[in-house]
Amino acid sequence: MQHSPPILQYCHSCEQMIYNRHINAANIQKKYHLACFVCSECKYQLKGKQFYFVRDNLFCLTCYGLKFAKKCSVCKEPCYNGLHFNFFINS
């Protein structure tokens, strides 16, 4: 019986071969080493976190907001997915 050769997988970020545990970002159909699955701006680890994929780069929520999100016309804070949240702390 003939075995098919293993499918080689490469990290989308560093382009090195993936040998062990990795992140399979299914919604963008990319694979990453765990150490490479970080925000392209601040290097924040994105495993289990909300992230954005823009122009072939990963961004954490904060960096995406600073770089790409539309800003609220009143307070100038980023609006994510068209939503704006204000949190008021009573002191």
PDB file with one MODEL, atoms N, CA, C and O in Angstrom:
MODEL        1
ATOM      1  N   MET A   1       0.840  -1.175   0.000  1.00  0.00           N
ATOM      2  CA  MET A   1       0.000   0.000   0.000  1.00  0.00           C
ATOM      3  C   MET A   1       0.892   1.248   0.000  1.00  0.00           C
ATOM      4  O   MET A   1       1.851   1.348   0.765  1.00  0.00           O
ATOM      5  N   GLN A   2       0.550   2.183  -0.871  1.00  0.00           N
ATOM      6  CA  GLN A   2       1.343   3.386  -1.021  1.00  0.00           C
ATOM      7  C   GLN A   2       0.732   4.526  -0.201  1.00  0.00           C
ATOM      8  O   GLN A   2      -0.473   4.771  -0.257  1.00  0.00           O
ATOM      9  N   HIS A   3       1.574   5.208   0.551  1.00  0.00           N
ATOM     10  CA  HIS A   3       1.120   6.341   1.361  1.00  0.00           C
ATOM     11  C   HIS A   3       1.356   7.631   0.589  1.00  0.00           C
ATOM     12  O   HIS A   3       2.355   7.786  -0.113  1.00  0.00           O
ATOM     13  N   SER A   4       0.422   8.541   0.736  1.00  0.00           N
ATOM     14  CA  SER A   4       0.614   9.845   0.110  1.00  0.00           C
ATOM     15  C   SER A   4       1.556  10.677   0.978  1.00  0.00           C
ATOM     16  O   SER A   4       1.560  10.526   2.199  1.00  0.00           O
ATOM     17  N   PRO A   5       2.346  11.546   0.369  1.00  0.00           N
ATOM     18  CA  PRO A   5       3.275  12.366   1.145  1.00  0.00           C
ATOM     19  C   PRO A   5       2.505  13.330   2.040  1.00  0.00           C
ATOM     20  O   PRO A   5       1.396  13.743   1.702  1.00  0.00           O
ATOM     21  N   PRO A   6       3.088  13.688   3.172  1.00  0.00           N
ATOM     22  CA  PRO A   6       2.397  14.625   4.068  1.00  0.00           C
ATOM     23  C   PRO A   6       2.227  15.984   3.391  1.00  0.00           C
ATOM     24  O   PRO A   6       3.055  16.402   2.582  1.00  0.00           O
ATOM     25  N   ILE A   7       1.152  16.650   3.737  1.00  0.00           N
ATOM     26  CA  ILE A   7       0.910  17.985   3.207  1.00  0.00           C
ATOM     27  C   ILE A   7       1.730  18.971   4.023  1.00  0.00           C
ATOM     28  O   ILE A   7       1.571  19.065   5.240  1.00  0.00           O
ATOM     29  N   LEU A   8       2.595  19.695   3.358  1.00  0.00           N
ATOM     30  CA  LEU A   8       3.421  20.674   4.045  1.00  0.00           C
ATOM     31  C   LEU A   8       2.608  21.926   4.302  1.00  0.00           C
ATOM     32  O   LEU A   8       1.887  22.408   3.428  1.00  0.00           O
ATOM     33  N   GLN A   9       2.734  22.450   5.518  1.00  0.00           N
ATOM     34  CA  GLN A   9       2.022  23.661   5.893  1.00  0.00           C
ATOM     35  C   GLN A   9       3.037  24.730   6.261  1.00  0.00           C
ATOM     36  O   GLN A   9       4.027  24.467   6.944  1.00  0.00           O
ATOM     37  N   TYR A  10       2.769  25.938   5.794  1.00  0.00           N
ATOM     38  CA  TYR A  10       3.670  27.044   6.049  1.00  0.00           C
ATOM     39  C   TYR A  10       2.941  28.167   6.769  1.00  0.00           C
ATOM     40  O   TYR A  10       1.761  28.421   6.528  1.00  0.00           O
ATOM     41  N   CYS A  11       3.666  28.832   7.657  1.00  0.00           N
ATOM     42  CA  CYS A  11       3.133  29.955   8.416  1.00  0.00           C
ATOM     43  C   CYS A  11       2.947  31.146   7.479  1.00  0.00           C
ATOM     44  O   CYS A  11       3.854  31.493   6.723  1.00  0.00           O
ATOM     45  N   HIS A  12       1.781  31.764   7.531  1.00  0.00           N
ATOM     46  CA  HIS A  12       1.493  32.915   6.676  1.00  0.00           C
ATOM     47  C   HIS A  12       2.363  34.115   7.034  1.00  0.00           C
ATOM     48  O   HIS A  12       2.636  34.958   6.178  1.00  0.00           O
ATOM     49  N   SER A  13       2.799  34.201   8.281  1.00  0.00           N
ATOM     50  CA  SER A  13       3.578  35.344   8.729  1.00  0.00           C
ATOM     51  C   SER A  13       5.068  35.204   8.407  1.00  0.00           C
ATOM     52  O   SER A  13       5.636  36.046   7.712  1.00  0.00           O
ATOM     53  N   CYS A  14       5.693  34.149   8.907  1.00  0.00           N
ATOM     54  CA  CYS A  14       7.147  33.994   8.743  1.00  0.00           C
ATOM     55  C   CYS A  14       7.530  33.122   7.554  1.00  0.00           C
ATOM     56  O   CYS A  14       8.703  33.056   7.186  1.00  0.00           O
ATOM     57  N   GLU A  15       6.560  32.460   6.956  1.00  0.00           N
ATOM     58  CA  GLU A  15       6.738  31.599   5.784  1.00  0.00           C
ATOM     59  C   GLU A  15       7.617  30.376   6.048  1.00  0.00           C
ATOM     60  O   GLU A  15       8.109  29.747   5.111  1.00  0.00           O
ATOM     61  N   GLN A  16       7.813  30.042   7.325  1.00  0.00           N
ATOM     62  CA  GLN A  16       8.562  28.840   7.681  1.00  0.00           C
ATOM     63  C   GLN A  16       7.592  27.661   7.820  1.00  0.00           C
ATOM     64  O   GLN A  16       6.401  27.853   8.062  1.00  0.00           O
ATOM     65  N   MET A  17       8.113  26.449   7.663  1.00  0.00           N
ATOM     66  CA  MET A  17       7.280  25.264   7.759  1.00  0.00           C
ATOM     67  C   MET A  17       6.739  25.097   9.180  1.00  0.00           C
ATOM     68  O   MET A  17       7.429  25.370  10.163  1.00  0.00           O
ATOM     69  N   ILE A  18       5.509  24.650   9.260  1.00  0.00           N
ATOM     70  CA  ILE A  18       4.871  24.392  10.545  1.00  0.00           C
ATOM     71  C   ILE A  18       5.024  22.910  10.849  1.00  0.00           C
ATOM     72  O   ILE A  18       4.560  22.065  10.083  1.00  0.00           O
ATOM     73  N   TYR A  19       5.678  22.590  11.969  1.00  0.00           N
ATOM     74  CA  TYR A  19       5.911  21.201  12.351  1.00  0.00           C
ATOM     75  C   TYR A  19       4.984  20.726  13.460  1.00  0.00           C
ATOM     76  O   TYR A  19       4.687  19.535  13.553  1.00  0.00           O
ATOM     77  N   ASN A  20       4.530  21.636  14.294  1.00  0.00           N
ATOM     78  CA  ASN A  20       3.740  21.217  15.457  1.00  0.00           C
ATOM     79  C   ASN A  20       2.509  22.090  15.606  1.00  0.00           C
ATOM     80  O   ASN A  20       1.911  22.494  14.609  1.00  0.00           O
ATOM     81  N   ARG A  21       2.127  22.383  16.828  1.00  0.00           N
ATOM     82  CA  ARG A  21       0.910  23.158  17.087  1.00  0.00           C
ATOM     83  C   ARG A  21       0.925  24.482  16.325  1.00  0.00           C
ATOM     84  O   ARG A  21       1.953  25.147  16.199  1.00  0.00           O
ATOM     85  N   HIS A  22      -0.250  24.832  15.826  1.00  0.00           N
ATOM     86  CA  HIS A  22      -0.365  26.071  15.075  1.00  0.00           C
ATOM     87  C   HIS A  22      -1.779  26.620  15.202  1.00  0.00           C
ATOM     88  O   HIS A  22      -2.684  25.951  15.701  1.00  0.00           O
ATOM     89  N   ILE A  23      -1.943  27.827  14.750  1.00  0.00           N
ATOM     90  CA  ILE A  23      -3.249  28.481  14.714  1.00  0.00           C
ATOM     91  C   ILE A  23      -3.787  28.343  13.301  1.00  0.00           C
ATOM     92  O   ILE A  23      -3.113  28.688  12.330  1.00  0.00           O
ATOM     93  N   ASN A  24      -4.991  27.841  13.199  1.00  0.00           N
ATOM     94  CA  ASN A  24      -5.659  27.753  11.908  1.00  0.00           C
ATOM     95  C   ASN A  24      -6.759  28.809  11.913  1.00  0.00           C
ATOM     96  O   ASN A  24      -7.861  28.569  12.407  1.00  0.00           O
ATOM     97  N   ALA A  25      -6.451  29.970  11.364  1.00  0.00           N
ATOM     98  CA  ALA A  25      -7.412  31.070  11.325  1.00  0.00           C
ATOM     99  C   ALA A  25      -8.371  30.801  10.168  1.00  0.00           C
ATOM    100  O   ALA A  25      -8.205  31.328   9.068  1.00  0.00           O
ATOM    101  N   ALA A  26      -9.373  29.975  10.439  1.00  0.00           N
ATOM    102  CA  ALA A  26     -10.261  29.476   9.392  1.00  0.00           C
ATOM    103  C   ALA A  26     -11.024  30.579   8.675  1.00  0.00           C
ATOM    104  O   ALA A  26     -11.263  30.490   7.471  1.00  0.00           O
ATOM    105  N   ASN A  27     -11.408  31.623   9.412  1.00  0.00           N
ATOM    106  CA  ASN A  27     -12.194  32.674   8.767  1.00  0.00           C
ATOM    107  C   ASN A  27     -11.405  33.451   7.720  1.00  0.00           C
ATOM    108  O   ASN A  27     -12.000  34.113   6.869  1.00  0.00           O
ATOM    109  N   ILE A  28     -10.071  33.383   7.766  1.00  0.00           N
ATOM    110  CA  ILE A  28      -9.260  34.016   6.734  1.00  0.00           C
ATOM    111  C   ILE A  28      -8.440  32.978   5.968  1.00  0.00           C
ATOM    112  O   ILE A  28      -7.642  33.332   5.100  1.00  0.00           O
ATOM    113  N   GLN A  29      -8.633  31.712   6.283  1.00  0.00           N
ATOM    114  CA  GLN A  29      -7.989  30.588   5.613  1.00  0.00           C
ATOM    115  C   GLN A  29      -6.467  30.720   5.577  1.00  0.00           C
ATOM    116  O   GLN A  29      -5.839  30.544   4.533  1.00  0.00           O
ATOM    117  N   LYS A  30      -5.885  31.033   6.739  1.00  0.00           N
ATOM    118  CA  LYS A  30      -4.434  31.143   6.890  1.00  0.00           C
ATOM    119  C   LYS A  30      -4.003  30.320   8.095  1.00  0.00           C
ATOM    120  O   LYS A  30      -4.787  30.096   9.017  1.00  0.00           O
ATOM    121  N   LYS A  31      -2.755  29.873   8.081  1.00  0.00           N
ATOM    122  CA  LYS A  31      -2.179  29.133   9.196  1.00  0.00           C
ATOM    123  C   LYS A  31      -0.978  29.910   9.731  1.00  0.00           C
ATOM    124  O   LYS A  31      -0.226  30.523   8.972  1.00  0.00           O
ATOM    125  N   TYR A  32      -0.815  29.872  11.065  1.00  0.00           N
ATOM    126  CA  TYR A  32       0.261  30.611  11.723  1.00  0.00           C
ATOM    127  C   TYR A  32       0.885  29.762  12.819  1.00  0.00           C
ATOM    128  O   TYR A  32       0.198  28.960  13.452  1.00  0.00           O
ATOM    129  N   HIS A  33       2.199  29.935  13.051  1.00  0.00           N
ATOM    130  CA  HIS A  33       2.791  29.444  14.287  1.00  0.00           C
ATOM    131  C   HIS A  33       2.132  30.239  15.412  1.00  0.00           C
ATOM    132  O   HIS A  33       1.737  31.388  15.217  1.00  0.00           O
ATOM    133  N   LEU A  34       2.016  29.634  16.568  1.00  0.00           N
ATOM    134  CA  LEU A  34       1.427  30.343  17.707  1.00  0.00           C
ATOM    135  C   LEU A  34       2.184  31.647  17.985  1.00  0.00           C
ATOM    136  O   LEU A  34       1.568  32.680  18.249  1.00  0.00           O
ATOM    137  N   ALA A  35       3.512  31.597  17.925  1.00  0.00           N
ATOM    138  CA  ALA A  35       4.330  32.785  18.192  1.00  0.00           C
ATOM    139  C   ALA A  35       4.165  33.866  17.121  1.00  0.00           C
ATOM    140  O   ALA A  35       4.468  35.033  17.372  1.00  0.00           O
ATOM    141  N   CYS A  36       3.695  33.496  15.948  1.00  0.00           N
ATOM    142  CA  CYS A  36       3.524  34.449  14.845  1.00  0.00           C
ATOM    143  C   CYS A  36       2.114  35.027  14.760  1.00  0.00           C
ATOM    144  O   CYS A  36       1.871  35.956  13.989  1.00  0.00           O
ATOM    145  N   PHE A  37       1.179  34.483  15.551  1.00  0.00           N
ATOM    146  CA  PHE A  37      -0.211  34.938  15.501  1.00  0.00           C
ATOM    147  C   PHE A  37      -0.370  36.138  16.428  1.00  0.00           C
ATOM    148  O   PHE A  37      -1.003  36.057  17.480  1.00  0.00           O
ATOM    149  N   VAL A  38       0.224  37.256  16.006  1.00  0.00           N
ATOM    150  CA  VAL A  38       0.268  38.470  16.808  1.00  0.00           C
ATOM    151  C   VAL A  38      -0.122  39.672  15.954  1.00  0.00           C
ATOM    152  O   VAL A  38      -0.084  39.617  14.724  1.00  0.00           O
ATOM    153  N   CYS A  39      -0.496  40.751  16.623  1.00  0.00           N
ATOM    154  CA  CYS A  39      -0.814  41.998  15.939  1.00  0.00           C
ATOM    155  C   CYS A  39       0.428  42.501  15.205  1.00  0.00           C
ATOM    156  O   CYS A  39       1.523  42.524  15.768  1.00  0.00           O
ATOM    157  N   SER A  40       0.254  42.900  13.956  1.00  0.00           N
ATOM    158  CA  SER A  40       1.400  43.360  13.169  1.00  0.00           C
ATOM    159  C   SER A  40       1.941  44.716  13.638  1.00  0.00           C
ATOM    160  O   SER A  40       3.049  45.100  13.264  1.00  0.00           O
ATOM    161  N   GLU A  41       1.175  45.436  14.448  1.00  0.00           N
ATOM    162  CA  GLU A  41       1.623  46.736  14.962  1.00  0.00           C
ATOM    163  C   GLU A  41       2.282  46.609  16.334  1.00  0.00           C
ATOM    164  O   GLU A  41       3.434  47.005  16.508  1.00  0.00           O
ATOM    165  N   CYS A  42       1.551  46.056  17.312  1.00  0.00           N
ATOM    166  CA  CYS A  42       2.031  46.058  18.709  1.00  0.00           C
ATOM    167  C   CYS A  42       2.536  44.694  19.183  1.00  0.00           C
ATOM    168  O   CYS A  42       3.052  44.583  20.295  1.00  0.00           O
ATOM    169  N   LYS A  43       2.396  43.665  18.360  1.00  0.00           N
ATOM    170  CA  LYS A  43       2.859  42.295  18.657  1.00  0.00           C
ATOM    171  C   LYS A  43       2.067  41.623  19.774  1.00  0.00           C
ATOM    172  O   LYS A  43       2.563  40.676  20.384  1.00  0.00           O
ATOM    173  N   TYR A  44       0.856  42.086  20.059  1.00  0.00           N
ATOM    174  CA  TYR A  44      -0.029  41.485  21.061  1.00  0.00           C
ATOM    175  C   TYR A  44      -0.472  40.098  20.583  1.00  0.00           C
ATOM    176  O   TYR A  44      -0.889  39.950  19.434  1.00  0.00           O
ATOM    177  N   GLN A  45      -0.387  39.096  21.435  1.00  0.00           N
ATOM    178  CA  GLN A  45      -0.784  37.721  21.104  1.00  0.00           C
ATOM    179  C   GLN A  45      -2.295  37.683  20.845  1.00  0.00           C
ATOM    180  O   GLN A  45      -3.072  38.131  21.687  1.00  0.00           O
ATOM    181  N   LEU A  46      -2.712  37.163  19.712  1.00  0.00           N
ATOM    182  CA  LEU A  46      -4.117  37.194  19.301  1.00  0.00           C
ATOM    183  C   LEU A  46      -4.871  35.887  19.523  1.00  0.00           C
ATOM    184  O   LEU A  46      -6.067  35.824  19.238  1.00  0.00           O
ATOM    185  N   LYS A  47      -4.218  34.852  20.018  1.00  0.00           N
ATOM    186  CA  LYS A  47      -4.910  33.584  20.235  1.00  0.00           C
ATOM    187  C   LYS A  47      -6.089  33.794  21.183  1.00  0.00           C
ATOM    188  O   LYS A  47      -5.919  34.271  22.305  1.00  0.00           O
ATOM    189  N   GLY A  48      -7.277  33.435  20.723  1.00  0.00           N
ATOM    190  CA  GLY A  48      -8.477  33.560  21.533  1.00  0.00           C
ATOM    191  C   GLY A  48      -9.019  34.975  21.642  1.00  0.00           C
ATOM    192  O   GLY A  48      -9.963  35.219  22.394  1.00  0.00           O
ATOM    193  N   LYS A  49      -8.442  35.905  20.907  1.00  0.00           N
ATOM    194  CA  LYS A  49      -8.849  37.309  20.968  1.00  0.00           C
ATOM    195  C   LYS A  49      -9.506  37.723  19.649  1.00  0.00           C
ATOM    196  O   LYS A  49      -9.324  37.078  18.616  1.00  0.00           O
ATOM    197  N   GLN A  50     -10.270  38.811  19.709  1.00  0.00           N
ATOM    198  CA  GLN A  50     -10.834  39.376  18.485  1.00  0.00           C
ATOM    199  C   GLN A  50      -9.699  40.009  17.696  1.00  0.00           C
ATOM    200  O   GLN A  50      -8.838  40.684  18.262  1.00  0.00           O
ATOM    201  N   PHE A  51      -9.703  39.787  16.382  1.00  0.00           N
ATOM    202  CA  PHE A  51      -8.683  40.397  15.550  1.00  0.00           C
ATOM    203  C   PHE A  51      -9.293  40.788  14.210  1.00  0.00           C
ATOM    204  O   PHE A  51     -10.375  40.336  13.835  1.00  0.00           O
ATOM    205  N   TYR A  52      -8.567  41.636  13.509  1.00  0.00           N
ATOM    206  CA  TYR A  52      -8.956  42.068  12.165  1.00  0.00           C
ATOM    207  C   TYR A  52      -7.832  41.691  11.217  1.00  0.00           C
ATOM    208  O   TYR A  52      -6.660  41.720  11.592  1.00  0.00           O
ATOM    209  N   PHE A  53      -8.186  41.339   9.996  1.00  0.00           N
ATOM    210  CA  PHE A  53      -7.223  40.988   8.962  1.00  0.00           C
ATOM    211  C   PHE A  53      -7.391  41.998   7.833  1.00  0.00           C
ATOM    212  O   PHE A  53      -8.388  41.975   7.111  1.00  0.00           O
ATOM    213  N   VAL A  54      -6.409  42.886   7.685  1.00  0.00           N
ATOM    214  CA  VAL A  54      -6.487  43.962   6.699  1.00  0.00           C
ATOM    215  C   VAL A  54      -5.194  43.996   5.901  1.00  0.00           C
ATOM    216  O   VAL A  54      -4.098  44.002   6.461  1.00  0.00           O
ATOM    217  N   ARG A  55      -5.343  44.018   4.587  1.00  0.00           N
ATOM    218  CA  ARG A  55      -4.176  44.113   3.686  1.00  0.00           C
ATOM    219  C   ARG A  55      -3.107  43.082   4.034  1.00  0.00           C
ATOM    220  O   ARG A  55      -1.914  43.384   4.079  1.00  0.00           O
ATOM    221  N   ASP A  56      -3.569  41.861   4.278  1.00  0.00           N
ATOM    222  CA  ASP A  56      -2.690  40.719   4.543  1.00  0.00           C
ATOM    223  C   ASP A  56      -1.959  40.805   5.886  1.00  0.00           C
ATOM    224  O   ASP A  56      -0.943  40.137   6.078  1.00  0.00           O
ATOM    225  N   ASN A  57      -2.467  41.625   6.819  1.00  0.00           N
ATOM    226  CA  ASN A  57      -1.870  41.766   8.143  1.00  0.00           C
ATOM    227  C   ASN A  57      -2.917  41.563   9.229  1.00  0.00           C
ATOM    228  O   ASN A  57      -4.096  41.861   9.035  1.00  0.00           O
ATOM    229  N   LEU A  58      -2.474  41.053  10.373  1.00  0.00           N
ATOM    230  CA  LEU A  58      -3.330  40.877  11.549  1.00  0.00           C
ATOM    231  C   LEU A  58      -3.243  42.124  12.428  1.00  0.00           C
ATOM    232  O   LEU A  58      -2.177  42.723  12.575  1.00  0.00           O
ATOM    233  N   PHE A  59      -4.391  42.510  13.015  1.00  0.00           N
ATOM    234  CA  PHE A  59      -4.418  43.651  13.920  1.00  0.00           C
ATOM    235  C   PHE A  59      -5.281  43.320  15.124  1.00  0.00           C
ATOM    236  O   PHE A  59      -6.340  42.706  14.991  1.00  0.00           O
ATOM    237  N   CYS A  60      -4.818  43.733  16.312  1.00  0.00           N
ATOM    238  CA  CYS A  60      -5.656  43.632  17.510  1.00  0.00           C
ATOM    239  C   CYS A  60      -6.723  44.719  17.420  1.00  0.00           C
ATOM    240  O   CYS A  60      -6.645  45.605  16.568  1.00  0.00           O
ATOM    241  N   LEU A  61      -7.705  44.650  18.288  1.00  0.00           N
ATOM    242  CA  LEU A  61      -8.801  45.603  18.278  1.00  0.00           C
ATOM    243  C   LEU A  61      -8.305  47.042  18.442  1.00  0.00           C
ATOM    244  O   LEU A  61      -8.772  47.941  17.743  1.00  0.00           O
ATOM    245  N   THR A  62      -7.370  47.261  19.355  1.00  0.00           N
ATOM    246  CA  THR A  62      -6.860  48.610  19.613  1.00  0.00           C
ATOM    247  C   THR A  62      -6.130  49.181  18.405  1.00  0.00           C
ATOM    248  O   THR A  62      -6.405  50.308  17.994  1.00  0.00           O
ATOM    249  N   CYS A  63      -5.206  48.422  17.834  1.00  0.00           N
ATOM    250  CA  CYS A  63      -4.437  48.916  16.686  1.00  0.00           C
ATOM    251  C   CYS A  63      -5.315  49.105  15.456  1.00  0.00           C
ATOM    252  O   CYS A  63      -5.126  50.052  14.691  1.00  0.00           O
ATOM    253  N   TYR A  64      -6.280  48.200  15.265  1.00  0.00           N
ATOM    254  CA  TYR A  64      -7.211  48.374  14.153  1.00  0.00           C
ATOM    255  C   TYR A  64      -7.983  49.683  14.328  1.00  0.00           C
ATOM    256  O   TYR A  64      -8.157  50.435  13.369  1.00  0.00           O
ATOM    257  N   GLY A  65      -8.441  49.951  15.537  1.00  0.00           N
ATOM    258  CA  GLY A  65      -9.184  51.175  15.802  1.00  0.00           C
ATOM    259  C   GLY A  65      -8.371  52.419  15.520  1.00  0.00           C
ATOM    260  O   GLY A  65      -8.876  53.374  14.930  1.00  0.00           O
ATOM    261  N   LEU A  66      -7.116  52.416  15.937  1.00  0.00           N
ATOM    262  CA  LEU A  66      -6.255  53.578  15.737  1.00  0.00           C
ATOM    263  C   LEU A  66      -5.902  53.786  14.268  1.00  0.00           C
ATOM    264  O   LEU A  66      -5.765  54.922  13.813  1.00  0.00           O
ATOM    265  N   LYS A  67      -5.755  52.699  13.537  1.00  0.00           N
ATOM    266  CA  LYS A  67      -5.264  52.779  12.161  1.00  0.00           C
ATOM    267  C   LYS A  67      -6.358  52.855  11.100  1.00  0.00           C
ATOM    268  O   LYS A  67      -6.208  53.569  10.109  1.00  0.00           O
ATOM    269  N   PHE A  68      -7.469  52.118  11.300  1.00  0.00           N
ATOM    270  CA  PHE A  68      -8.440  51.967  10.218  1.00  0.00           C
ATOM    271  C   PHE A  68      -9.881  52.364  10.541  1.00  0.00           C
ATOM    272  O   PHE A  68     -10.614  52.780   9.643  1.00  0.00           O
ATOM    273  N   ALA A  69     -10.297  52.247  11.792  1.00  0.00           N
ATOM    274  CA  ALA A  69     -11.707  52.438  12.119  1.00  0.00           C
ATOM    275  C   ALA A  69     -12.131  53.900  11.946  1.00  0.00           C
ATOM    276  O   ALA A  69     -11.344  54.822  12.158  1.00  0.00           O
ATOM    277  N   LYS A  70     -13.381  54.083  11.559  1.00  0.00           N
ATOM    278  CA  LYS A  70     -13.946  55.423  11.503  1.00  0.00           C
ATOM    279  C   LYS A  70     -14.043  55.937  12.933  1.00  0.00           C
ATOM    280  O   LYS A  70     -14.205  55.160  13.874  1.00  0.00           O
ATOM    281  N   LYS A  71     -13.945  57.240  13.085  1.00  0.00           N
ATOM    282  CA  LYS A  71     -13.983  57.846  14.412  1.00  0.00           C
ATOM    283  C   LYS A  71     -15.349  58.485  14.663  1.00  0.00           C
ATOM    284  O   LYS A  71     -15.981  59.009  13.746  1.00  0.00           O
ATOM    285  N   CYS A  72     -15.782  58.433  15.900  1.00  0.00           N
ATOM    286  CA  CYS A  72     -17.030  59.059  16.322  1.00  0.00           C
ATOM    287  C   CYS A  72     -16.919  60.575  16.104  1.00  0.00           C
ATOM    288  O   CYS A  72     -15.907  61.186  16.448  1.00  0.00           O
ATOM    289  N   SER A  73     -17.952  61.161  15.540  1.00  0.00           N
ATOM    290  CA  SER A  73     -17.912  62.599  15.252  1.00  0.00           C
ATOM    291  C   SER A  73     -17.968  63.449  16.526  1.00  0.00           C
ATOM    292  O   SER A  73     -17.609  64.626  16.501  1.00  0.00           O
ATOM    293  N   VAL A  74     -18.413  62.862  17.625  1.00  0.00           N
ATOM    294  CA  VAL A  74     -18.523  63.615  18.878  1.00  0.00           C
ATOM    295  C   VAL A  74     -17.255  63.484  19.717  1.00  0.00           C
ATOM    296  O   VAL A  74     -16.632  64.487  20.066  1.00  0.00           O
ATOM    297  N   CYS A  75     -16.868  62.226  20.046  1.00  0.00           N
ATOM    298  CA  CYS A  75     -15.747  62.029  20.973  1.00  0.00           C
ATOM    299  C   CYS A  75     -14.443  61.624  20.291  1.00  0.00           C
ATOM    300  O   CYS A  75     -13.396  61.557  20.936  1.00  0.00           O
ATOM    301  N   LYS A  76     -14.506  61.356  18.990  1.00  0.00           N
ATOM    302  CA  LYS A  76     -13.325  60.987  18.186  1.00  0.00           C
ATOM    303  C   LYS A  76     -12.747  59.607  18.524  1.00  0.00           C
ATOM    304  O   LYS A  76     -11.643  59.287  18.083  1.00  0.00           O
ATOM    305  N   GLU A  77     -13.463  58.790  19.293  1.00  0.00           N
ATOM    306  CA  GLU A  77     -13.039  57.417  19.589  1.00  0.00           C
ATOM    307  C   GLU A  77     -13.379  56.525  18.396  1.00  0.00           C
ATOM    308  O   GLU A  77     -14.306  56.831  17.646  1.00  0.00           O
ATOM    309  N   PRO A  78     -12.633  55.413  18.208  1.00  0.00           N
ATOM    310  CA  PRO A  78     -12.913  54.506  17.081  1.00  0.00           C
ATOM    311  C   PRO A  78     -14.285  53.842  17.194  1.00  0.00           C
ATOM    312  O   PRO A  78     -14.739  53.525  18.293  1.00  0.00           O
ATOM    313  N   CYS A  79     -14.930  53.640  16.069  1.00  0.00           N
ATOM    314  CA  CYS A  79     -16.188  52.902  15.978  1.00  0.00           C
ATOM    315  C   CYS A  79     -15.865  51.562  15.327  1.00  0.00           C
ATOM    316  O   CYS A  79     -15.328  51.528  14.220  1.00  0.00           O
ATOM    317  N   TYR A  80     -16.181  50.468  15.993  1.00  0.00           N
ATOM    318  CA  TYR A  80     -15.867  49.135  15.483  1.00  0.00           C
ATOM    319  C   TYR A  80     -17.095  48.542  14.823  1.00  0.00           C
ATOM    320  O   TYR A  80     -18.159  48.467  15.437  1.00  0.00           O
ATOM    321  N   ASN A  81     -16.954  48.118  13.572  1.00  0.00           N
ATOM    322  CA  ASN A  81     -18.062  47.530  12.809  1.00  0.00           C
ATOM    323  C   ASN A  81     -19.284  48.434  12.812  1.00  0.00           C
ATOM    324  O   ASN A  81     -20.418  47.956  12.842  1.00  0.00           O
ATOM    325  N   GLY A  82     -19.050  49.740  12.781  1.00  0.00           N
ATOM    326  CA  GLY A  82     -20.142  50.692  12.747  1.00  0.00           C
ATOM    327  C   GLY A  82     -20.783  50.949  14.100  1.00  0.00           C
ATOM    328  O   GLY A  82     -21.756  51.697  14.188  1.00  0.00           O
ATOM    329  N   LEU A  83     -20.250  50.338  15.164  1.00  0.00           N
ATOM    330  CA  LEU A  83     -20.818  50.509  16.503  1.00  0.00           C
ATOM    331  C   LEU A  83     -19.879  51.349  17.354  1.00  0.00           C
ATOM    332  O   LEU A  83     -18.659  51.292  17.202  1.00  0.00           O
ATOM    333  N   HIS A  84     -20.461  52.117  18.238  1.00  0.00           N
ATOM    334  CA  HIS A  84     -19.653  52.932  19.143  1.00  0.00           C
ATOM    335  C   HIS A  84     -20.170  52.704  20.561  1.00  0.00           C
ATOM    336  O   HIS A  84     -21.373  52.768  20.815  1.00  0.00           O
ATOM    337  N   PHE A  85     -19.258  52.441  21.462  1.00  0.00           N
ATOM    338  CA  PHE A  85     -19.642  52.163  22.845  1.00  0.00           C
ATOM    339  C   PHE A  85     -19.023  53.201  23.762  1.00  0.00           C
ATOM    340  O   PHE A  85     -17.817  53.440  23.709  1.00  0.00           O
ATOM    341  N   ASN A  86     -19.822  53.804  24.580  1.00  0.00           N
ATOM    342  CA  ASN A  86     -19.336  54.716  25.613  1.00  0.00           C
ATOM    343  C   ASN A  86     -19.536  54.055  26.961  1.00  0.00           C
ATOM    344  O   ASN A  86     -20.624  53.560  27.256  1.00  0.00           O
ATOM    345  N   PHE A  87     -18.521  54.041  27.766  1.00  0.00           N
ATOM    346  CA  PHE A  87     -18.594  53.497  29.111  1.00  0.00           C
ATOM    347  C   PHE A  87     -18.387  54.636  30.089  1.00  0.00           C
ATOM    348  O   PHE A  87     -17.361  55.316  30.046  1.00  0.00           O
ATOM    349  N   PHE A  88     -19.343  54.847  30.958  1.00  0.00           N
ATOM    350  CA  PHE A  88     -19.258  55.923  31.927  1.00  0.00           C
ATOM    351  C   PHE A  88     -18.991  55.315  33.299  1.00  0.00           C
ATOM    352  O   PHE A  88     -19.649  54.359  33.709  1.00  0.00           O
ATOM    353  N   ILE A  89     -18.029  55.876  33.988  1.00  0.00           N
ATOM    354  CA  ILE A  89     -17.684  55.405  35.334  1.00  0.00           C
ATOM    355  C   ILE A  89     -18.134  56.473  36.312  1.00  0.00           C
ATOM    356  O   ILE A  89     -17.716  57.628  36.237  1.00  0.00           O
ATOM    357  N   ASN A  90     -18.990  56.065  37.224  1.00  0.00           N
ATOM    358  CA  ASN A  90     -19.444  56.999  38.268  1.00  0.00           C
ATOM    359  C   ASN A  90     -18.412  57.037  39.377  1.00  0.00           C
ATOM    360  O   ASN A  90     -17.995  55.998  39.889  1.00  0.00           O
ATOM    361  N   SER A  91     -18.006  58.234  39.743  1.00  0.00           N
ATOM    362  CA  SER A  91     -17.018  58.343  40.820  1.00  0.00           C
ATOM    363  C   SER A  91     -17.608  59.024  42.024  1.00  0.00           C
ATOM    364  O   SER A  91     -16.922  59.204  43.030  1.00  0.00           O
TER     365      SER A  91
ENDMDL
END
